[in-house]
Amino acid sequence: MRLHEQPVRQQPQPGDAEQQPLKASVMFHIGGWAPSEGQGARCRREASLGKAGRRSATSQVNTLHRMPAVFIGHGSPMNTLERNAYTDAWRKLGASLPRPRAILSISAHWYVAGTAVTAMAAPRTIHDFRGFPQELFDVRYAAPGDPALAGRVRDLLAPVPVGMDQSWGLDHGTWSVLAHLFPSAEVPVVQLSLDATQAACEHYALARKLAPLREEGVLVLGSGNVVHNLGRVDWRPETRPYEWAAEFDALVKDCVLRRDHGPLLDYPEQGRAARLSVPTPDHYWPLLYVLALQREGEPASVLVDGIELGSIGMLSLVVGGAGAGDLRS
């Protein structure tokens, strides 16, 4: 697997989120989140509230009409073109899913100061990387947008201000995965940004507001990597996962199995393995958007797992619906 270079990050822009589009420019991570005093307790409280919300909603909804929520560990952009254990699993999942009315994608690569949704009718394909073969730059994922869904997301997330973005599009965190899940590119796609100024528990709370979308035929897709430390990548052949990477990957799976989201929100407090696995939050936070939508008693399953180059985790999870097998197996 080839790893991407540092992707293009969107520079935070001043002004009102509704009026000011967010424009791509710089190539760096804005930085990791360190919990302030009291943050851990707040995250645990948020996780507890999430459980209560999932219990209350479960009795009111027919689960036969609920779309799954999916987290994909996307890894290198080259996975768009490659057939391997990961992309084969993504294709199998896409074939087994009920056809969604639309897709709401939360990608690690739209990490900005503020919350926005792509609101254009025809989002562009963004090649937010460099140093790859021309074949990858030639890829176009020409899925339509869905301005009505963008408006619905804005309404659900109120009173948080949500910009109706007309300048971003679909970055490779989204299209490298959807090229396998839905290769025909016929399902409308909307992206939701990650607000770099907020903490993990704020993202989890925001994601809980999106729960009605699952009953409206919308597939919520988180795309990132549970373990993502570019600075520790080992390019040698036959590279084995770092112990800390394997430890944190196992912790995440165990917490999802037990539906114990608290430690995953308060991840910096889970020790050295967590801090090395998540040096910046951009690739980790999309997982929280999927976990926040897990209902009480709803199963989660591992679609595929693995750690590439020592420090890039490829864990993919499905909440509800089709998957590769319950985590207990």
N, C-alpha and C positions, 0 to 999 in steps of 0.2 A: 504494500500500500504506500503510495506517495503522499506525503504530507504537504499541505498548502503552506505558502509563506504567510506572513502576517497579513490578514485581510484588511481591505479598506474599511475604516470605521467612519461613521457619520459624525461630523462635527456638531456639537450643540449650538443652536442658534438662539439669539435673543428674541424676545417678543412673544406675543400670545400664540399658544399652540394651534388655535383654530385659524389664525391668520397667517402665520409664518411657516412655510414649508421647511423641512429639514433636509439639508444638502450634504452629500457625501464629499469628503475631502481628505481627511488625514488617515494615517496608517498606524494606529496604536490603540492599545486597550486603555480605557479611561481609568481603570484601576479596580482593585479588589475592594470588597466591603469588609470592614472590621466592625463587629458588633459593639455598640456603645453600652454604657452601663444600663442594665435593665432590659437590654434588647433580647437576651436569651429568654427571660421570663415572658416578654411580650410575644415572642414567637411561639413559645409553648402554649400560651393562652390562645393565640390565633389557631394553632393546630387543634386545640380542644374545641373551639367554636366551630371549626370546620367539621369535626365529627358530629357535633349536634346538628349542624345544618344538613349534613348528608343523611342523618337519621330521619329528620322531619320530612325531607323531600322524597325519600324512598317509598313511603306508603302512598304517595299521591301520583306516582308516575308508572305507567306501563313500561317495563324494561324492554319489551319486545320492540318498542319504537325509539329506543335510545341509541344514538350513535356511540361507538367506542371513542375513547380519547387515546392518542398514541404519542409516545415519545420515541424518537429515532436518534441514535448516536450516529451522526452523519460522517464524521471523519474527513478524509481528503476529498476535495472536489473531483478527483479522478474516479471516485466511486460512481460518478455519473456514467462513465464509459465502460467500467469494468464489471465483469460477472465474477462474483466471489460469494463466500458464505453469507456475507451481510446483505449484498444486493439481491441475492437469490431469496433470502428471507423476506426482504421488503416486497419483492414481486409476489411472493406467495401470499403475504398479508393483503396486498392490494386486490388480488384476485378473490380473496375470501370475504372482504368487507362488503357490507351493503353499500350501494352507490350513494355517496353523499350528495345533498343538494348543493353544498359549497364546502370549502375548506378554509378554516381560520388557522394560519400558521404563525407560530411564535418562534422566530429564528434567532440564534445567537448572534447573527451578523447584522442585526438592526438594533444596536445598543447605543442609545442616545439620551440626552437630557430632556425627558418629556415622553408622554404617551401619544401615539399617533396610529392611525390605521390607513392603509392604502385605499383610496377612495376613487381611483380611476377605473374606467371601463375596460382598459386594455393595458395591464401592467407590463413594463419592459422587463427583459431578462438582464439582470445585473451580473457582470463578471467581476466580482469584488476580490480579485486575487491577481497574481502575476507569476511568471516563470513556468507556465504550463504549456503543453502542446497546443498548436492552433486549433486542433480538433475540438478541444474543450471550449475555446472561445467562440467556436462556430455554433455551439449548442444554443438553441432558442426554445424556451418552454413557453409556448404562446397560449397559455390558459387565459380565459377572460377574467376580468375582475368582477366585483359585485358591490357597486356603490350602496345598494340597499342594505346589504349585510354590514358594510362599514358603518352606516348610520345606526343599525341595530346595536352593534358593538358599542358605539359611542353612548347610546341611550342606556345600555346595561351598566356601563362603567361610571355613569354619573353618580356623584358630582365631580369625579375626577375629570379635568379637562382633557379632551381627546381631539387631537388635530386630525382633520380630514386631508390626508396627504395626497398630493398630486405629482410628486417628483421622485419617489423611491421606486418601488416595483417589487420584483421577486429576486432576492439574493440567493447565493448558491446554497445557503442553509436550507432553503425551501425547495428550489428546483432540482438540486442534485438528488434529493429524496423522492420528490414527486415524479421524476423521470422514470422511476421504477414502480412506485405505488400506482400511479395513474398515467401511463406513458402516452395516452392519447391526448392529454392536456385539454380535455373537454369540460372538466369540472371547474367552476369559478373559484378563484383563490384570492383571499385577502390576507395581508400580513399585519400583525400587531407588533409595535415596537416594544423593546425592553427599556424602561426608564432607569438609567444608570444612577439617578439621584436617590432612589428608593432602596430599602433593605429587603431581604428575602421574605420576611413575613408580610410586608406590604404587597409584594408581588403575589404571594399566595392568597391574600385577602382579595386582591383585585381579580384573580383568576376565578375565585368562587362565584363572582358575579356573572361569569360566563356560562354557568351551568345550564340555563334554559336553552342554550344553543343546541345542546345534544338532543333535546326533544324536538328540535326544529330542523333536523336533518343535516346539521353542520358537523363535520369532522374537525375536532380541535387537534392540531398537530404541533407538538413541541420538537424542535430540532436543535441539538447541541451535542455535548459529550459530558457524561458524568465525571469522567477523569479526563482532564485536558491541560497538560503541562508541556507546552512547546519547548520550554527551556531545558527539559530533561529528556527530550527525545533521543533515543539510541538507534543510530542508523545501521548498526552491524547486523549481518545476517543471523537468523535464528535468535533474535533478541527475545528474552523472556520478560514478562511484566515485572516492574519493580514491586517489591513486597508491599510498599505503601499503596501503590495503585490497586493491587489485588485486594488489599485489606479494605480500602474505601469502597470499591466496587461491591464487595461482599456485604458491607454494612448497608449500603443503599438497598440492595436486594432484600436483606433481612428486614429492614424497616418497612419496605413496601409490603412484604409478606404479612407482617404484623399490623399493617395499617397504622403504623406509628410514625407520623410525619414530623413530629416535634424535633427529633434529632436532625432531620434533613433540613429543616428551616434554620436551626441553630448550628449549622455545619461547622463553623470555625472552632466551636467548642468540642468537637469530636476528636481532637488530637492532631498529631503531626500528619497522619495519613490523609486526613481531610484537607488540611491546609496545603499540602503538596499537590493533592489531586485537583484542588480548586483554587489556584493562585489568583484568578480573576473570575468574577461570577457570571460573565456573559454566556458561557457554554453550559453552565449548570442551571441557571434560572429557568430555562424552558421546561425542565423536568418538573418544576414546582407547579407550573400551569396545568400540567396533566394530572399530577397527584391531587391538586385541589379539587378536581372534578370527580374524584373517586367517591362513590356513594357508600353508605354503610352496608356492609355485606356484599359489596360488589367485588368480583374477583379481579386480580391483576395477574398478568402472565409475562414471562420473558419471551420475547420474540427471537432474539439472538444476543449473544454476549461474546466478548473477547477484548483483549487489550493489545493494541498494535504499537510497535516501536517503543515499547516499555511504558509509555505514559499517555496514550490516547485510548480512552475507553470507548468501546463500540456497543455498550449495553443499550438495547431497545426494549421498551415495555409497552404493553397494551392494557388499558383499563377498560374492563367490560368487553363484551363481544368476542371476536375471534382473536386467538393468540396461539402461541406455539406450545402452550401447556402451563398449567397453574404453577406458580412459584414453589408450591409445596412439593412438586414432583422432582 
